Amino acid sequence: MAYFTDTNARNDLTGRVLATLAQWLDAAATRRAKRRVYRATFNELASLTNRDLADLGINRSEIKRLAYEAAYLN
């Protein structure tokens, strides 16, 4: 009995799986980098006093929004 193995199909499947994995890892790295920017911005603004924030024209209630904009909308 003879068996036929299509190595091109196997290589194509492996290539697609590896490409999908690479895309997933790239997306995860991008999300992690954006989250890092969000946390750094939030922590920096949160550490300022109310007077410092007022000098910048920022209300303490705006910190989350500003950090979000810095990380995810730019």
Contacts in CASP RR format, 6 or more apart in sequence:
PFRMAT RR
TARGET T0000
AUTHOR 0000-0000-0000
METHOD contacts of the structure
MODEL  1
MAYFTDTNARNDLTGRVLATLAQWLDAAATRRAKRRVYRATFNELASLTN
RDLADLGINRSEIKRLAYEAAYLN
34 71 0 8 1.000
34 72 0 8 1.000
35 71 0 8 1.000
37 70 0 8 1.000
37 71 0 8 1.000
38 67 0 8 1.000
38 68 0 8 1.000
38 70 0 8 1.000
38 71 0 8 1.000
38 72 0 8 1.000
39 67 0 8 1.000
41 66 0 8 1.000
41 67 0 8 1.000
41 70 0 8 1.000
41 71 0 8 1.000
42 63 0 8 1.000
42 64 0 8 1.000
42 67 0 8 1.000
45 53 0 8 1.000
45 58 0 8 1.000
45 63 0 8 1.000
45 66 0 8 1.000
45 67 0 8 1.000
46 63 0 8 1.000
48 56 0 8 1.000
50 60 0 8 1.000
53 59 0 8 1.000
53 60 0 8 1.000
58 66 0 8 1.000
END
